Amino acid sequence: MTPRRKRILGKSIVVTIIAIVATFGLSFTARFALQMPIDWLSWVECTFIPILIGMPVSAYIFTQAEAIQETCDKLEKSHAALKATHSRLTFVTSHDPMTGLLSRGEFIARMDRSRDEGECDTLLLIDPDHFSSINDKHGHAKGDEALVRIAKALVYTTRPGDGIGRLGGEEFGVLLRHVRKEQASTIAENIRRHIERIPGVKGQQDGVKVTVSIGGAEIPHGADTQDVLRNAARCLFEAKQRGRNRVSFDYEAAKLRVVLP
């Protein structure tokens, strides 16, 4: 006999015994009250009627209850599996598979939410210098390793509440929450120095040396996200033009220095 049938039979027997006891109590109490005799037929009725009625009815009820419970358990497992699958899909669609950082779409979405919250945050755009030469000289595997190490460096040098994303190719973005340009410049410089000193990426044996250029722009309340990205990209370009491996937050000021004697 299966455990399921044993449970059903055990519950049915218990219910039937309770029904027999209750029937005896009610029947004999009524007979005493009405001064009716208690004969052998009374004993037979009080014993077999609950068995004939209570046993099959309780067995049917408990069988249906077991089936419903099994269905609920299957639904709960299916729901848990579906929830886990949804979580994995959400993570896959919102994160870069190689570095584990935010994808471009999720990073832009966080910028939009940050802009609407009314706090002044700062965007950093980070791009490795001469990255194509790493792929050309040492292969894409070494280039991917460099990107992963840069991603880990960004996680290490930023706070848990900051957003870090891979915006495409070798470009990274960092959303510094509640940080203005002055403090952001210090953080960006720390990032640049940390990446420059990463063991394994800057190696003498294989000649792989990775540095980054960083451009930054504040995100005022209500600012257009694409305008902020363009401003940061201009500062990043200006950092590249000034020799790479540096931080720039002053694209317009740099233009004036070039134009004016």
PASEBA-1860 file (N, C-alpha, C; in nm, 3 decimals):
! residues 261
1> MTPRRKRI> 0.085/-0.120/0.000/0.000/0.000/0.000/0.089/0.125/0.000 ~ 0.056/0.216/-0.085/0.135/0.337/-0.096/0.113/0.427/0.026 ~ 0.210/0.515/0.055/0.193/0.609/0.167/0.067/0.693/0.154 ~ 0.033/0.730/0.032/-0.087/0.811/0.010/-0.213/0.737/0.053 ~ -0.223/0.609/0.013/-0.341/0.529/0.052/-0.343/0.502/0.201 ~ -0.226/0.484/0.260/-0.221/0.463/0.405/-0.273/0.585/0.479 ~ -0.236/0.705/0.430/-0.286/0.827/0.494/-0.437/0.837/0.482 ~ -0.489/0.808/0.364/-0.634/0.817/0.342/-0.707/0.717/0.430
9> LGKSIVVT> -0.657/0.590/0.434/-0.722/0.487/0.515/-0.717/0.522/0.663 ~ -0.602/0.570/0.710/-0.590/0.606/0.851/-0.686/0.718/0.890 ~ -0.694/0.823/0.808/-0.785/0.933/0.837/-0.931/0.887/0.832 ~ -0.963/0.800/0.736/-1.100/0.750/0.723/-1.139/0.668/0.845 ~ -1.048/0.583/0.894/-1.076/0.502/1.013/-1.100/0.591/1.134 ~ -1.017/0.692/1.152/-1.034/0.783/1.265/-1.170/0.852/1.259 ~ -1.207/0.902/1.140/-1.337/0.970/1.125/-1.451/0.872/1.151 ~ -1.439/0.750/1.103/-1.544/0.650/1.122/-1.561/0.616/1.270
17> IIAIVATF> -1.449/0.602/1.341/-1.457/0.573/1.486/-1.526/0.687/1.559 ~ -1.491/0.810/1.523/-1.557/0.926/1.585/-1.706/0.924/1.554 ~ -1.741/0.888/1.430/-1.883/0.882/1.392/-1.956/0.774/1.471 ~ -1.892/0.659/1.493/-1.955/0.551/1.569/-1.981/0.595/1.713 ~ -1.877/0.656/1.776/-1.892/0.703/1.913/-2.001/0.807/1.923 ~ -2.004/0.900/1.828/-2.106/1.005/1.830/-2.246/0.945/1.811 ~ -2.256/0.845/1.722/-2.386/0.782/1.698/-2.435/0.709/1.823 ~ -2.346/0.636/1.888/-2.384/0.570/2.013/-2.430/0.672/2.116
25> GLSFTARF> -2.355/0.779/2.129/-2.391/0.879/2.229/-2.526/0.941/2.203 ~ -2.551/0.981/2.079/-2.679/1.044/2.046/-2.795/0.946/2.056 ~ -2.774/0.824/2.003/-2.882/0.726/2.001/-2.919/0.681/2.142 ~ -2.822/0.647/2.221/-2.851/0.596/2.354/-2.906/0.706/2.444 ~ -2.857/0.830/2.425/-2.911/0.942/2.503/-3.058/0.963/2.472 ~ -3.091/0.956/2.342/-3.232/0.974/2.303/-3.318/0.860/2.357 ~ -3.268/0.738/2.354/-3.347/0.624/2.403/-3.368/0.634/2.555 ~ -3.263/0.677/2.626/-3.281/0.694/2.770/-3.383/0.803/2.799
33> ALQMPIDW> -3.376/0.912/2.722/-3.469/1.023/2.746/-3.613/0.984/2.716 ~ -3.631/0.903/2.612/-3.766/0.861/2.572/-3.807/0.730/2.638 ~ -3.718/0.679/2.724/-3.745/0.553/2.795/-3.773/0.439/2.697 ~ -3.694/0.434/2.591/-3.704/0.326/2.492/-3.601/0.219/2.527 ~ -3.634/0.098/2.498/-3.541/-0.011/2.530/-3.419/-0.010/2.435 ~ -3.306/-0.058/2.484/-3.185/-0.071/2.405/-3.162/-0.220/2.378 ~ -3.188/-0.260/2.256/-3.175/-0.401/2.220/-3.053/-0.421/2.130 ~ -3.038/-0.546/2.082/-2.920/-0.577/1.999/-2.923/-0.501/1.868
41> LSWVECTF> -3.046/-0.469/1.817/-3.056/-0.396/1.691/-3.001/-0.255/1.704 ~ -3.019/-0.198/1.824/-2.964/-0.064/1.847/-2.813/-0.065/1.838 ~ -2.751/-0.168/1.893/-2.606/-0.179/1.885/-2.558/-0.196/1.741 ~ -2.634/-0.280/1.666/-2.596/-0.303/1.526/-2.609/-0.175/1.444 ~ -2.720/-0.104/1.464/-2.740/0.021/1.389/-2.631/0.124/1.421 ~ -2.601/0.139/1.550/-2.503/0.239/1.589/-2.361/0.203/1.546 ~ -2.339/0.076/1.515/-2.205/0.033/1.475/-2.188/0.033/1.324 ~ -2.282/-0.031/1.253/-2.262/-0.053/1.110/-2.307/0.064/1.022
49> IPILIGMP> -2.407/0.137/1.065/-2.451/0.251/0.982/-2.339/0.355/0.966 ~ -2.269/0.396/1.074/-2.156/0.489/1.054/-2.045/0.430/0.968 ~ -2.025/0.295/0.982/-1.920/0.234/0.899/-1.960/0.236/0.753 ~ -2.085/0.198/0.723/-2.130/0.191/0.583/-2.139/0.328/0.517 ~ -2.168/0.429/0.597/-2.182/0.564/0.540/-2.053/0.645/0.557 ~ -2.001/0.645/0.680/-1.887/0.731/0.709/-1.758/0.689/0.641 ~ -1.735/0.558/0.633/-1.610/0.510/0.575/-1.593/0.550/0.428 ~ -1.689/0.519/0.339/-1.671/0.557/0.198/-1.673/0.709/0.176
57> VSAYIFTQ> -1.760/0.777/0.254/-1.768/0.923/0.236/-1.637/0.989/0.278 ~ -1.586/0.951/0.394/-1.460/1.011/0.441/-1.344/0.973/0.350 ~ -1.344/0.847/0.300/-1.237/0.806/0.207/-1.240/0.890/0.080 ~ -1.360/0.917/0.030/-1.373/1.001/-0.091/-1.325/1.143/-0.064 ~ -1.364/1.198/0.050/-1.326/1.335/0.084/-1.175/1.347/0.099 ~ -1.115/1.250/0.171/-0.970/1.257/0.191/-0.894/1.229/0.062 ~ -0.949/1.147/-0.026/-0.885/1.123/-0.156/-0.883/1.252/-0.237 ~ -0.996/1.324/-0.237/-1.001/1.452/-0.308/-0.907/1.555/-0.245
65> AEAIQETC> -0.899/1.552/-0.111/-0.810/1.646/-0.042/-0.664/1.618/-0.077 ~ -0.628/1.490/-0.085/-0.491/1.454/-0.124/-0.461/1.499/-0.266 ~ -0.559/1.482/-0.356/-0.540/1.523/-0.495/-0.524/1.675/-0.506 ~ -0.605/1.747/-0.428/-0.595/1.893/-0.429/-0.459/1.938/-0.373 ~ -0.414/1.871/-0.266/-0.285/1.907/-0.206/-0.171/1.880/-0.303 ~ -0.178/1.765/-0.371/-0.075/1.735/-0.471/-0.073/1.838/-0.582 ~ -0.193/1.879/-0.625/-0.201/1.982/-0.729/-0.144/2.114/-0.681 ~ -0.174/2.149/-0.555/-0.120/2.273/-0.497/0.031/2.267/-0.488
73> DKLEKSHA> 0.084/2.151/-0.448/0.230/2.135/-0.439/0.295/2.151/-0.576 ~ 0.231/2.090/-0.678/0.286/2.103/-0.814/0.280/2.248/-0.861 ~ 0.169/2.314/-0.831/0.158/2.455/-0.871/0.261/2.541/-0.799 ~ 0.283/2.512/-0.671/0.383/2.588/-0.596/0.522/2.568/-0.653 ~ 0.555/2.443/-0.687/0.686/2.417/-0.748/0.698/2.484/-0.884 ~ 0.590/2.478/-0.961/0.592/2.542/-1.093/0.607/2.693/-1.079 ~ 0.539/2.750/-0.978/0.550/2.895/-0.955/0.692/2.932/-0.914 ~ 0.752/2.851/-0.826/0.890/2.878/-0.783/0.986/2.868/-0.901
81> ALKATHSR> 0.966/2.765/-0.986/1.052/2.749/-1.103/1.032/2.865/-1.200 ~ 0.907/2.907/-1.218/0.878/3.019/-1.308/0.938/3.148/-1.255 ~ 0.930/3.167/-1.122/0.987/3.287/-1.061/1.138/3.289/-1.077 ~ 1.201/3.171/-1.055/1.347/3.163/-1.072/1.387/3.190/-1.216 ~ 1.310/3.134/-1.310/1.338/3.157/-1.452/1.322/3.304/-1.488 ~ 1.216/3.365/-1.433/1.193/3.508/-1.459/1.307/3.592/-1.403 ~ 1.355/3.556/-1.283/1.466/3.629/-1.224/1.592/3.617/-1.309 ~ 1.616/3.493/-1.359/1.733/3.473/-1.445/1.721/3.552/-1.574
89> LTFVTSHD> 1.601/3.550/-1.634/1.581/3.623/-1.759/1.595/3.773/-1.736 ~ 1.541/3.821/-1.623/1.552/3.963/-1.591/1.698/4.002/-1.575 ~ 1.775/3.917/-1.506/1.917/3.947/-1.487/1.990/3.945/-1.621 ~ 1.958/3.844/-1.705/2.027/3.832/-1.834/1.998/3.953/-1.921 ~ 1.872/3.998/-1.922/1.835/4.110/-2.009/1.884/4.244/-1.956 ~ 1.911/4.251/-1.826/1.952/4.379/-1.767/2.101/4.385/-1.734 ~ 2.176/4.277/-1.760/2.318/4.274/-1.727/2.400/4.222/-1.845 ~ 2.522/4.271/-1.850/2.616/4.225/-1.951/2.665/4.085/-1.914
97> PMTGLLSR> 2.654/3.987/-2.004/2.689/3.849/-1.968/2.836/3.828/-1.935 ~ 2.926/3.907/-1.993/3.068/3.883/-1.972/3.118/3.945/-1.841 ~ 3.078/4.067/-1.814/3.129/4.137/-1.696/3.034/4.132/-1.577 ~ 2.907/4.102/-1.600/2.809/4.104/-1.493/2.760/4.242/-1.457 ~ 2.807/4.345/-1.529/2.762/4.482/-1.503/2.626/4.506/-1.570 ~ 2.569/4.621/-1.543/2.442/4.657/-1.605/2.458/4.669/-1.756 ~ 2.352/4.630/-1.827/2.352/4.651/-1.972/2.328/4.800/-2.001 ~ 2.346/4.837/-2.126/2.328/4.978/-2.163/2.185/5.023/-2.135
105> GEFIARMD> 2.087/4.941/-2.173/1.948/4.979/-2.152/1.914/4.999/-2.006 ~ 1.959/4.908/-1.921/1.932/4.919/-1.778/2.005/5.038/-1.717 ~ 2.126/5.063/-1.765/2.203/5.176/-1.713/2.134/5.308/-1.749 ~ 2.086/5.320/-1.873/2.016/5.442/-1.915/1.888/5.458/-1.834 ~ 1.819/5.346/-1.809/1.696/5.352/-1.729/1.726/5.404/-1.588 ~ 1.837/5.362/-1.531/1.873/5.412/-1.398/1.909/5.560/-1.402 ~ 1.972/5.602/-1.510/2.000/5.745/-1.525/1.869/5.824/-1.529 ~ 1.771/5.773/-1.601/1.642/5.841/-1.610/1.576/5.851/-1.472
113> RSRDEGEC> 1.579/5.741/-1.396/1.519/5.744/-1.262/1.595/5.840/-1.171 ~ 1.727/5.840/-1.183/1.809/5.931/-1.101/1.777/6.076/-1.134 ~ 1.760/6.105/-1.261/1.730/6.242/-1.303/1.597/6.288/-1.245 ~ 1.499/6.198/-1.241/1.365/6.234/-1.195/1.356/6.244/-1.043 ~ 1.453/6.189/-0.970/1.448/6.194/-0.824/1.488/6.330/-0.769 ~ 1.551/6.413/-0.850/1.582/6.549/-0.806/1.717/6.567/-0.741 ~ 1.793/6.459/-0.721/1.928/6.471/-0.665/2.029/6.490/-0.778 ~ 2.136/6.563/-0.749/2.238/6.586/-0.850/2.339/6.472/-0.848
121> DTLLLIDP> 2.334/6.386/-0.947/2.429/6.276/-0.961/2.529/6.312/-1.070 ~ 2.629/6.226/-1.085/2.732/6.251/-1.186/2.757/6.125/-1.266 ~ 2.770/6.143/-1.396/2.798/6.032/-1.488/2.946/6.030/-1.524 ~ 3.005/5.911/-1.521/3.141/5.892/-1.570/3.137/5.797/-1.689 ~ 3.202/5.834/-1.797/3.224/5.745/-1.910/3.371/5.704/-1.910 ~ 3.394/5.574/-1.914/3.530/5.520/-1.900/3.561/5.435/-2.021 ~ 3.673/5.463/-2.085/3.710/5.392/-2.207/3.859/5.355/-2.201 ~ 3.893/5.228/-2.222/4.036/5.189/-2.222/4.111/5.256/-2.336
129> DHFSSIND> 4.235/5.288/-2.311/4.318/5.353/-2.412/4.382/5.247/-2.503 ~ 4.378/5.274/-2.634/4.440/5.186/-2.734/4.395/5.040/-2.716 ~ 4.266/5.023/-2.690/4.219/4.887/-2.659/4.226/4.796/-2.782 ~ 4.206/4.851/-2.900/4.211/4.768/-3.021/4.347/4.702/-3.038 ~ 4.453/4.769/-2.990/4.587/4.711/-3.004/4.602/4.586/-2.918 ~ 4.531/4.579/-2.806/4.536/4.459/-2.722/4.475/4.342/-2.797 ~ 4.361/4.364/-2.859/4.298/4.258/-2.937/4.386/4.217/-3.055 ~ 4.448/4.316/-3.120/4.529/4.286/-3.238/4.656/4.210/-3.202
137> KHGHAKGD> 4.723/4.250/-3.093/4.852/4.191/-3.058/4.838/4.063/-2.975 ~ 4.737/4.058/-2.888/4.730/3.949/-2.793/4.603/3.864/-2.806 ~ 4.515/3.901/-2.896/4.393/3.823/-2.917/4.276/3.874/-2.835 ~ 4.155/3.835/-2.878/4.034/3.883/-2.812/4.018/3.826/-2.672 ~ 4.075/3.708/-2.647/4.065/3.650/-2.512/4.134/3.739/-2.411 ~ 4.252/3.792/-2.447/4.324/3.883/-2.358/4.248/4.015/-2.345 ~ 4.186/4.059/-2.453/4.106/4.181/-2.446/3.987/4.163/-2.354 ~ 3.920/4.046/-2.363/3.807/4.020/-2.275/3.852/4.014/-2.130
145> EALVRIAK> 3.968/3.955/-2.106/4.021/3.949/-1.970/4.045/4.089/-1.916 ~ 4.096/4.177/-2.000/4.120/4.315/-1.957/3.988/4.384/-1.922 ~ 3.885/4.361/-2.002/3.755/4.423/-1.974/3.697/4.372/-1.842 ~ 3.711/4.243/-1.816/3.660/4.187/-1.691/3.733/4.246/-1.572 ~ 3.865/4.263/-1.585/3.943/4.319/-1.475/3.908/4.468/-1.453 ~ 3.882/4.538/-1.562/3.838/4.677/-1.548/3.704/4.683/-1.478 ~ 3.613/4.592/-1.515/3.481/4.589/-1.451/3.494/4.564/-1.301 ~ 3.581/4.469/-1.262/3.602/4.442/-1.120/3.661/4.564/-1.049
153> ALVYTTRP> 3.750/4.634/-1.118/3.809/4.754/-1.059/3.703/4.862/-1.036 ~ 3.609/4.875/-1.128/3.502/4.973/-1.112/3.413/4.938/-0.993 ~ 3.384/4.810/-0.977/3.303/4.767/-0.862/3.378/4.795/-0.732 ~ 3.508/4.772/-0.734/3.590/4.789/-0.613/3.603/4.936/-0.573 ~ 3.612/5.025/-0.670/3.640/5.166/-0.641/3.515/5.251/-0.630 ~ 3.397/5.192/-0.641/3.272/5.268/-0.628/3.193/5.215/-0.508 ~ 3.085/5.286/-0.477/3.002/5.248/-0.362/2.893/5.152/-0.405 ~ 2.836/5.077/-0.308/2.731/4.980/-0.344/2.610/5.043/-0.413
161> GDGIGRLG> 2.576/5.167/-0.380/2.459/5.229/-0.439/2.481/5.288/-0.578 ~ 2.605/5.294/-0.622/2.634/5.350/-0.754/2.601/5.249/-0.863 ~ 2.564/5.300/-0.980/2.536/5.213/-1.092/2.657/5.200/-1.184 ~ 2.686/5.076/-1.224/2.801/5.050/-1.312/2.751/4.968/-1.429 ~ 2.780/5.012/-1.550/2.732/4.941/-1.667/2.835/4.934/-1.777 ~ 2.819/4.833/-1.860/2.898/4.825/-1.983/2.809/4.877/-2.095 ~ 2.846/4.991/-2.148/2.758/5.060/-2.243/2.775/5.013/-2.385 ~ 2.874/4.929/-2.410/2.894/4.878/-2.545/3.040/4.866/-2.579
169> GEEFGVLL> 3.079/4.753/-2.635/3.219/4.735/-2.670/3.307/4.742/-2.548 ~ 3.400/4.840/-2.550/3.490/4.856/-2.436/3.454/4.977/-2.350 ~ 3.340/5.040/-2.373/3.304/5.160/-2.297/3.221/5.123/-2.174 ~ 3.255/5.184/-2.061/3.185/5.161/-1.936/3.124/5.293/-1.888 ~ 3.021/5.280/-1.806/2.959/5.396/-1.745/2.945/5.375/-1.596 ~ 2.964/5.482/-1.520/2.944/5.478/-1.374/2.851/5.592/-1.336 ~ 2.746/5.560/-1.263/2.651/5.659/-1.216/2.677/5.681/-1.067 ~ 2.739/5.793/-1.035/2.773/5.825/-0.897/2.654/5.896/-0.833
177> RHVRKEQA> 2.591/5.828/-0.737/2.470/5.882/-0.676/2.502/5.991/-0.575 ~ 2.428/6.103/-0.586/2.438/6.215/-0.493/2.582/6.268/-0.482 ~ 2.649/6.274/-0.593/2.788/6.322/-0.597/2.799/6.431/-0.703 ~ 2.856/6.542/-0.665/2.876/6.651/-0.760/3.014/6.641/-0.825 ~ 3.038/6.734/-0.916/3.156/6.725/-1.002/3.286/6.722/-0.924 ~ 3.297/6.802/-0.819/3.424/6.811/-0.747/3.460/6.676/-0.685 ~ 3.366/6.614/-0.614/3.391/6.484/-0.554/3.404/6.377/-0.661 ~ 3.325/6.390/-0.767/3.330/6.291/-0.876/3.467/6.292/-0.943
185> STIAENIR> 3.529/6.408/-0.954/3.663/6.414/-1.014/3.764/6.335/-0.933 ~ 3.752/6.343/-0.802/3.842/6.266/-0.715/3.819/6.117/-0.731 ~ 3.691/6.077/-0.734/3.659/5.935/-0.752/3.709/5.885/-0.887 ~ 3.688/5.965/-0.991/3.734/5.926/-1.125/3.885/5.910/-1.129 ~ 3.955/5.999/-1.063/4.101/5.989/-1.059/4.145/5.864/-0.984 ~ 4.074/5.830/-0.877/4.106/5.705/-0.806/4.083/5.584/-0.895 ~ 3.975/5.587/-0.973/3.948/5.478/-1.066/4.061/5.465/-1.167 ~ 4.100/5.578/-1.224/4.206/5.575/-1.326/4.335/5.518/-1.269
193> RHIERIPG> 4.374/5.563/-1.150/4.498/5.514/-1.090/4.489/5.366/-1.054 ~ 4.373/5.325/-1.003/4.357/5.184/-0.965/4.369/5.093/-1.086 ~ 4.305/5.130/-1.196/4.311/5.047/-1.317/4.453/5.044/-1.372 ~ 4.521/5.155/-1.363/4.658/5.161/-1.414/4.751/5.065/-1.338 ~ 4.717/5.037/-1.212/4.804/4.952/-1.129/4.752/4.809/-1.116 ~ 4.653/4.770/-1.194/4.598/4.635/-1.180/4.703/4.531/-1.218 ~ 4.735/4.436/-1.131/4.828/4.327/-1.169/4.761/4.234/-1.269 ~ 4.837/4.187/-1.362/4.783/4.092/-1.459/4.736/4.157/-1.587
201> VKGQQDGV> 4.687/4.281/-1.577/4.652/4.355/-1.698/4.771/4.438/-1.741 ~ 4.832/4.505/-1.643/4.957/4.574/-1.671/5.071/4.478/-1.637 ~ 5.114/4.403/-1.735/5.215/4.301/-1.710/5.338/4.323/-1.797 ~ 5.454/4.298/-1.738/5.579/4.317/-1.813/5.607/4.199/-1.906 ~ 5.561/4.079/-1.865/5.594/3.961/-1.944/5.526/3.961/-2.080 ~ 5.397/3.989/-2.079/5.326/3.988/-2.207/5.312/4.127/-2.268 ~ 5.357/4.229/-2.198/5.355/4.363/-2.254/5.217/4.426/-2.259 ~ 5.117/4.368/-2.189/4.982/4.422/-2.190/4.972/4.531/-2.084
209> KVTVSIGG> 4.946/4.651/-2.125/4.930/4.762/-2.032/4.798/4.831/-2.065 ~ 4.714/4.842/-1.964/4.583/4.902/-1.984/4.569/5.026/-1.898 ~ 4.535/5.137/-1.962/4.497/5.259/-1.892/4.362/5.302/-1.945 ~ 4.299/5.393/-1.876/4.167/5.440/-1.919/4.162/5.591/-1.922 ~ 4.078/5.641/-2.010/4.044/5.783/-2.010/3.901/5.795/-1.959 ~ 3.874/5.901/-1.884/3.744/5.917/-1.819/3.690/6.056/-1.846 ~ 3.565/6.061/-1.890/3.494/6.188/-1.906/3.374/6.190/-1.815 ~ 3.345/6.305/-1.755/3.234/6.313/-1.660/3.143/6.430/-1.686
217> AEIPHGAD> 3.019/6.415/-1.641/2.922/6.524/-1.652/2.818/6.509/-1.542 ~ 2.780/6.622/-1.481/2.675/6.619/-1.380/2.540/6.593/-1.446 ~ 2.446/6.541/-1.366/2.310/6.514/-1.415/2.214/6.600/-1.334 ~ 2.187/6.722/-1.379/2.094/6.808/-1.304/1.952/6.752/-1.311 ~ 1.870/6.795/-1.217/1.730/6.751/-1.216/1.660/6.797/-1.343 ~ 1.595/6.703/-1.411/1.521/6.734/-1.533/1.604/6.739/-1.658 ~ 1.734/6.712/-1.648/1.820/6.717/-1.767/1.788/6.603/-1.861 ~ 1.810/6.625/-1.989/1.789/6.519/-2.088/1.905/6.419/-2.079
225> TQDVLRNA> 1.869/6.293/-2.070/1.970/6.189/-2.052/2.069/6.185/-2.167 ~ 2.018/6.198/-2.289/2.107/6.194/-2.405/2.202/6.313/-2.407 ~ 2.154/6.429/-2.360/2.244/6.545/-2.352/2.356/6.520/-2.252 ~ 2.322/6.458/-2.140/2.424/6.427/-2.039/2.526/6.329/-2.096 ~ 2.477/6.228/-2.167/2.567/6.131/-2.229/2.659/6.199/-2.330 ~ 2.603/6.291/-2.409/2.685/6.361/-2.508/2.790/6.448/-2.440 ~ 2.752/6.515/-2.332/2.850/6.599/-2.262/2.963/6.515/-2.204 ~ 2.928/6.402/-2.144/3.031/6.315/-2.089/3.119/6.257/-2.200
233> ARCLFEAK> 3.056/6.224/-2.314/3.133/6.172/-2.427/3.229/6.276/-2.482 ~ 3.188/6.402/-2.482/3.278/6.509/-2.527/3.397/6.523/-2.432 ~ 3.369/6.513/-2.302/3.479/6.520/-2.206/3.572/6.400/-2.220 ~ 3.516/6.284/-2.249/3.597/6.165/-2.271/3.685/6.184/-2.394 ~ 3.628/6.238/-2.501/3.705/6.265/-2.622/3.816/6.366/-2.593 ~ 3.785/6.466/-2.511/3.885/6.567/-2.477/4.000/6.506/-2.396 ~ 3.967/6.409/-2.309/4.071/6.339/-2.232/4.160/6.258/-2.326 ~ 4.099/6.197/-2.428/4.178/6.122/-2.526/4.270/6.218/-2.604
241> QRGRNRVS> 4.215/6.332/-2.642/4.293/6.428/-2.720/4.410/6.485/-2.641 ~ 4.397/6.494/-2.510/4.503/6.551/-2.427/4.610/6.449/-2.390 ~ 4.602/6.329/-2.447/4.708/6.232/-2.425/4.666/6.102/-2.361 ~ 4.537/6.086/-2.332/4.484/5.963/-2.271/4.532/5.945/-2.127 ~ 4.478/5.843/-2.064/4.511/5.810/-1.925/4.493/5.933/-1.835 ~ 4.377/5.996/-1.849/4.348/6.115/-1.769/4.197/6.130/-1.754 ~ 4.158/6.224/-1.668/4.017/6.252/-1.637/3.983/6.392/-1.686 ~ 3.865/6.407/-1.745/3.823/6.539/-1.792/3.677/6.561/-1.756
249> FDYEAAKL> 3.650/6.679/-1.697/3.513/6.721/-1.669/3.482/6.856/-1.733 ~ 3.577/6.914/-1.803/3.565/7.052/-1.848/3.585/7.060/-1.999 ~ 3.490/7.006/-2.073/3.502/7.009/-2.219/3.499/7.151/-2.273 ~ 3.404/7.231/-2.225/3.391/7.368/-2.276/3.514/7.450/-2.238 ~ 3.563/7.433/-2.115/3.682/7.508/-2.074/3.802/7.468/-2.158 ~ 3.811/7.342/-2.191/3.922/7.295/-2.274/3.915/7.357/-2.412 ~ 3.795/7.370/-2.467/3.780/7.433/-2.599/3.829/7.577/-2.594 ~ 3.796/7.649/-2.484/3.840/7.786/-2.475/3.990/7.796/-2.466
257> RVVLP> 4.052/7.701/-2.394/4.198/7.705/-2.382/4.265/7.683/-2.516 ~ 4.200/7.601/-2.601/4.256/7.577/-2.733/4.242/7.698/-2.823 ~ 4.126/7.765/-2.814/4.098/7.879/-2.903/4.176/8.003/-2.861 ~ 4.177/8.029/-2.730/4.242/8.152/-2.682/4.392/8.132/-2.673 ~ 4.473/8.237/-2.696/4.617/8.228/-2.683/4.657/8.216/-2.536
END
